[in-house]
């Protein structure tokens, strides 16, 4: 029997024994491995959150694990949800919409954590659980406009720029209070706290100053007693520095690669809405 004949016979036997092709079979195996990996990562991260909270005298239930699914497929999100993680964050409105439609799971609370342009607000205003990245009046006013149309109040965090890196967005710390006072006049926008990003660094300790600054700012804003404003949340800390963030008072940590794995280096920027 020639090699080609043997290969054809082997393929024929496989098809008879298993009514799926070999590539599909390998795909199923990959999905199973992915599901196990994500579930294990959810458990590992929650355990680390608990350990940090015990170390600094906090309750672990006061820290929300937010899965950041930017560039990751819906299947990984589905596995995270199966593992009990219902808060998912996206950076781009189009990607968020597509994944929300594909997942079609009412248990998921969708967060928007990327830079939000005014012309993109209308795509998420009717369902978004929390917007982490409001840093100017125009975006807040646009949220107000679309929230009125859909008859709901949209919860937001004000993003604060706590580093000297020009590539990051956010209102400057010294201008945050005045921005929040102006936003407080919008009856369909509810300020629930603050968000920041630490500096680009491999050393988690380099983020501590930024996180402490945000926590202190939150305390000072609370003392102002502004109507329609609460400092319920500090959204800070990612895969490499979330433990430092928790030590400094984070109530939301945004975890991507540690949860879902490494991101593709060829990820494309957001395409326009059609």
VEXFI-432692 format. One record per atom (N, C-alpha, C): y, x, z. Coordinates in pm, whole numbers, plus 50000, padded with zeros to 5 digits. Example, Ala and Ser with C-alpha at 12.3 -4.5 7.8 and 13.67 -1.06 7.14 Angstrom:
494315131950780/495505123050780/496705132050780/497755128550708/498945136750714/500035129050787/
This chain:
498805008650000/500005000050000/501255008950000/502175006049910/503415013549904/504325009950022/505265019150049/506195016950161/506995004050141/507425001350018/508194989249991/507374976750018/506084977349982/505204965950006/505004963850155/504834974750226/504624973850371/505854968150439/507034972550393/508284967650450/508444952650426/508084948250304/508174934050271/507214925850356/505984931150376/504994924250458/505454923050602/506024933950654/506524933850792/507634923550810/508524923050711/509614913250716/509074899050709/508054896850623/507464883750609/506804879150739/506104888450805/505464885250933/506514882051040/507604889751040/508674887351138/509244873251122/509504869350997/510084856250972/509144845151015/507834847150994/506864837051034/506784835951186/506834847451251/506724847451397/508014842951465/509154847051406/510444843851466/511344837551359/511724824951376/512494817851273/513974821851266/514294834251297/515644839651281/515514853551221/516554858151152/516464871451094/516714882051200/516384894151168/516404905051266/517824907751316/518814906951226/520194909351268/520664898751367/520284886351341/520634875551434/519994877951569/518734882451566/518014885551690/518764896351769/519164906951700/519904917651766/521244912451820/521844903051747/523084896951793/522894889551923/521784882151933/521484874952058/521294884652174/520594895652147/520374905852250/521714911452296/522594914052200/523914919352233/524704909552319/524634896652287/525344886452364/524814885852506/523484886752520/522884886452653/523344898352736/523374910252673/523834922252743/525304920952781/526094915452688/527524913352713/527724904052831/526974893052834/527094883452943/526764889553077/525704897653080/525314904253204/526384914053248/526934921653152/527964931453183/529204924753241/529684914053176/530884907253222/530664901153359/529524894753379/529224888653510/529194899153620/528564910653590/528504921653688/529894927053717/530724927953613/532084933053631/532924923553716/532754910453695/533474900653776/533114902653924/531844904053950/531394905854089/531914918954148/531864929654069/532334942754116/533824942354149/534624936354061/536074935854084/536394927254206/535714915954219/535954907354336/535574914654465/534514922454462/534124930254580/535184940754614/535724946954512/536774957054536/538044950554589/538374938754539/539524931354591/539314928354739/538104923954772/537794920754911/537894933055000/537404944354951/537454956855029/538894961155056/539744960254954/541154963954972/541834954555071/541554941755059/542164931955149/541744934455294/540484937655314/540014940755449/540734953055504/540954962655417/541584975255456/543034973355496/543724963855430/545164962255458/545484949155530/544454942655583/544684930955667/545104918455592/544594916755469/544914904855391/543644896755365/543834884155323/542704875555288/542444876955138/541194879155099/540864880954958/541144868354876/541064856754941/541334844354868/542814842754832/543664851554887/545094851154854/545414859654731/544384866054673/544584874354554/543794868254439/544504864454334/543874858354217/543504868954115/542254868754072/541804877553963/542074870453830/542944876353749/543284870853618/542634879553511/541734873553432/541084880953324/541974881753202/542294893753159/543174895753043/542304897852919/542304887952831/541344887752720/541934891752586/543104897852586/543734902352461/542764910752377/542554906652253/541694912952150/540204910852174/539804905452288/538394903052314/537984889352260/536734888352218/536244876052160/535994865052261/535864852952209/535664841152294/534364842152372/533354848452315/532064849352383/532184856552517/533014866952521/533214874152648/533954865352748/534924857752700/535634848652790/534664838252845/533794833152759/532814823152801/531904828752911/531514841452897/530664847552999/531414849153131/532704852353122/533504853553244/533624840053313/533824829553235/533914816053290/532584812253357/531494815653293/530174812853350/529974820053483/530664831453498/530574839153622/531584834253727/532304823453696/533214817553793/534654821853781/535024828453670/536404832653650/537094822653556/538034815053610/538644804253532/540094807053492/540674817953541/542054821253505/542044832353401/542554829153282/542514838253169/543924840253114/544284852753089/545624856053040/545604861652900/546584857452820/546724862452684/548154867552661/548274876852566/549564882952535/550264876752414/549504869952329/550064864452206/549754849652196/550744841852155/550574827252152/549524822852051/549494829251936/548514825051834/547094827951880/546884839851935/545554843351985/545144834152099/546094830752182/545824821552293/545384807952239/546114802552144/545774789552087/544374789452024/544094799751946/542804800451878/541654800951978/541804809052082/540744810252181/540614797552264/541734791552296/541694778952372/540944768252293/541234767352164/540564757352080/539074760252065/538734772852049/537324776552034/536544774452164/537164778252274/536464777152403/536324762552445/537414754952431/537394740552460/536784737552597/537324744152698/536794742752834/537954739152927/537934727052978/539044722053061/539154729353194/538114736753233/538164744053360/539074756253354/539324761153235/540094773453219/541584770753238/542214779153318/543674778853336/544254790453256/545004787153152/545534797253062/546884802353110/547014815553116/548254822053154/548814829453033/550134829753021/550744838052917/551404849952985/551004862152944/551474874053014/552244883752924/552314880952794/553014889752702/554484886352690/555194894352610/556604891552585/556714878552506/557474869152560/557554855852500/558854854152422/558724851652292/559874849052208/560224834152212/561494831052195/561914817052205/561204808152102/560964813451983/560344805151879/558844803051899/558274809052003/556844807352031/556584798052150/557644794652222/557494786352342/556844772952310/557224766952198/556744753452163/555234752852146/554584764152121/553144764152098/552324763652228/552964766352341/552204766952466/552754757952576/553924752252555/554624745052663/553854733152717/552994727152635/552334714752679/551084717152763/550614729552774/549374731552850/549344744252936/550254753552917/550154766552984/550184764753136/549344772153205/549274771153351/550404778953416/550664791153366/551704799553424/552174809653319/553484810553301/554084820753215/554594831953304/554094844053283/554404855353372/555634863353329/556204860453213/557064870353150/558454865153107/559044856453185/560394851753154/561404861953205/562254866853115/563214877253157/564634875053105/564894862953053/566254860053006/566504844953003/567774841352995/568164827252998/567664819552877/567694825752759/567334818652636/565894813652639/564974822052687/563564817852695/563414806752798/564074808152914/564004797753017/564524784352965/565624784852892/566204772452836/565304766352730/564624774752654/563694769652553/562474763152621/562004769152728/560914762952804/561344749352857/562574748752910/563124736052960/563104725452851/563564729152732/563654719652621/562294713952584/561304722552572/559994717852530/559234711252645/559504715352767/558884708652883/559374694252893/560644692052863/561184678452863/560474669852758/560204675652642/559564668252534/558164663552571/557444671952648/556054668552683/555954663052826/557114661052889/557184654753022/556334662053126/556584675053139/555924682653244/556854693653294/556504699253409/557234710753462/556384723153438/557004733453385/556294745753354/556574756153462/555504761553519/555614772053620/555794785553553/556704793453606/556974806553548/557094817353655/556944829653613/557314841353692/558404848653616/559304854853687/560344862853624/559864877353617/559874882753496/559424896553477/560564906253510/560254915953595/561254925553641/560874939553591/561854946653538/561654960153486/561844970053602/560754975253655/560824983853773/560564998553744/560505002353616/560325016353580/561505020653493/561525033453456/562595038353367/562105039353223/561015032253190/560435032753055/561075022052967/561705026652859/562435017552770/561515008152693/560235011452685/559295003052608/558894990352681/559174989652808/558794977852886/559904967352886/559484954752896/560434943752903/560714940453049/561644931253071/561934926753206/563414927853239/563854919253330/565224919753378/565334930953481/566464937453487/566664948253584/566674942353726/566164949853823/566094944553961/567434939354012/568514946553983/569824942554035/570374929953969/569774925753857/570214913753788/569254901953805/568184904253878/567134894153891/567604881853968/568264883954079/568694872754163/569604863154086/570564868454013/571484859853939/570764852153828/569804858753761/569024851753659/568234840353722/567624842853835/566834832453902/567724820853947/568894823753992/569814813054032/570144804053912/570334810053795/570644802153676/569424793953633/568254800153638/567034792853600/566764781253696/567134782853821/566864772553921/567534759253887/568554759653802/569244747353763/568454739353659/567414745253603/566584738653502/565484730753573/565544717653565/564624709453647/563194708853594/562954714053473/561594714153417/560984728053417/561664737453482/561174751153492/561124754753640/559954758753687/559784761753829/559454776553848/560354783853911/560104798053940/559134799054056/558004805554029/556944806854130/556804821154183/557634830354131/557534843954179/557964854154075/557444866254088/557864877454005/556674884653944/556934891753836/555904899853770/556494913453733/555654923753736/556074936753687/554874944753639/555174955653568/554174965353527/554574978853583/553574986253632/553834999753680/554035009253564/554345021853590/554565031553483/553255035453416/553355040553294/552185045953225/551765058753297/550595058453359/550125070053434/548655068353466/547955079553475/546545079253515/546385078653666/547475081153737/547425081353883/547925067953937/547055060053999/547475046954053/548645047854150/548735058954222/549805060454321/551185060554257/551235064054129/552525064154060/553115050154046/552275040054062/552735026054050/553255020454182/553005027254290/553305021554422/554785018254439/555655027054394/557095024754410/557535012054336/557015010054214/557354998054137/556874985554209/555664985954261/555094974354328/555834971354459/556174981654531/556924979654656/558304973954627/558924978754520/560244973554482/560174958754449/559114954654378/558974940554344/558754932154469/557914937054560/557634929654684/558904928054768/559694938754778/560944938154854/561934928554789/561974928654657/562844919654583/562454905054609/561154902554609/560674889054637/561084884254776/560994893054873/561394889555010/562884886355018/563694894354950/565134892054951/565514878954883/564804875654775/565064862954706/564674851154794/563574852554865/563134841954958/564224839055061/564864849555110/565924847855212/567104839955159/567294839855028/568414832754967/568244817554975/566994812854990/566734798555002/567194790554881/566894795354763/567354788854640/566484776654611/567114765554583/566374753254552/565624754854420/564414749454415/563564749954296/562994763854270/563034772454372/562504786154358/561644789454478/560424794354451/559564799454558/559034813054514/558794821554610/558194834654581/556724834254621/556004825154559/554584823454589/553744834854533/554154840254418/553314850054349/554034863054319/553294873854333/553674886854280/552544890854185/552834890454055/551834894053954/552044908853920/551144917153968/551274931653945/549924938353969/549714948953894/548454956153905/547494952753793/546974963353729/546014961653621/544754969853654/543914972153555/542604978253582/542704991353659/543704999553628/543765012753689/544525013253822/545335002953853/546165003953973/546194991154057/545224982054035/545284969154106/545094970554256/544374980854300/544164982454444/545464986254515/546244994854452/547564998254507/548454985854508/548364977854402/549174965654394/548834956054509/547564954654538/547144945754648/547684951054781/547624963954798/548154969954922/549644967054938/550354965554826/551794962954830/552134948154822/551104939354820/551374925054830/551074916654708/550414922054606/550104914254486/549304901754521/549634890754456/548844878554469/548074875454340/548454882154230/547734881054104/547554895154048/546324898754016/546064911553949/545524908553810/546014915753710/545714912953570/544734923453518/543464919653503/542404929253472/541834926553333/541854936753248/541324935453113/540134944453087/540364957353065/539284966553026/538204967853134/538594967553258/537594968753365/536664956753367/537144945653316/536364933253314/535574931753184/536264933453071/535654930552941/535204942752863/535624954752903/535264966852831/536454972552756/536224983352683/537304989752608/537734981152491/539044981252463/539584973652351/539454981352221/539414973852112/539384979851979/540674987151951/540574999051893/541755006951860/542475001651736/541824992251667/542394987051542/542964973151559/543254969251684/543804955851709/545104953951633/545244942451568/546424939651486/547474932151567/548774933851531/549814925951599/549664911151567/550374902851643/550224888451625/550704884051488/549884875751424/550254869851295/551174858051319/552014854551223/552924843151241/552174829951243/552714820151316/552134806751315/552434800051182/551474792451133/551654785451006/551994770751030/
